[in-house]
Structures are given as structure tokens and as C-alpha cells.
Amino acid sequence: MKKIKKIIKYIKNSKTLIFNFVLGVSGAIEAYSGFLRGLFNNDQAFGVFMVVVASIGSYLRFVTTKPLGEKIEEGDA
């Protein structure tokens, strides 16, 4: 149970992990239903959407200034 609580703390304290979790869930939904692709009129629009997703992931990586372990320790103090 301690490990699960620690994992939840890590996720709550990381915008990048939250983003990647949502991205993973979206990918799983897309794999089984094609839901995301259905939201776009053509492949070009879907491609632009994927570039935006990649840009958000890159932005989150660059704004990360300290290790996640440090953030967790600060929150426990």
C-alpha cells in the first residue's frame, strides 16, 4: 500500500507524468476505437494535432527544474 501511495504522490506532483498518463489512456482508446482520428476531417489536421501534442510534451520537459524525488520530499516536510 505504501508503494501505491508513493506512486500517487509522484503523479500528483508531476505535470509531465499527468500529461503522459492522459496520453497513454488516449492512445489505448484510439487503438481500440479510432475515436481521436474521427474528430479530425483529414490526415493533415490529425498530423497537426500530433505535432501540438509533441510540443506540449517537450515544453513540459523543459520547464522541469528539479527531480521528482525532490518535489515529493518537499511535500512531505
Residue pairs with C-beta under 8 A, 6 or more apart in sequence:
6 72
9 72
9 75
10 17
10 68
10 72
11 17
11 18
11 21
12 18
13 68
13 71
13 72
13 75
14 68
14 71
15 60
15 63
16 57
16 60
16 61
16 64
17 68
19 56
19 57
19 60
20 57
23 53
23 57
26 36
29 35
29 36
30 36
30 37
36 46
36 49
37 46
40 46
40 49
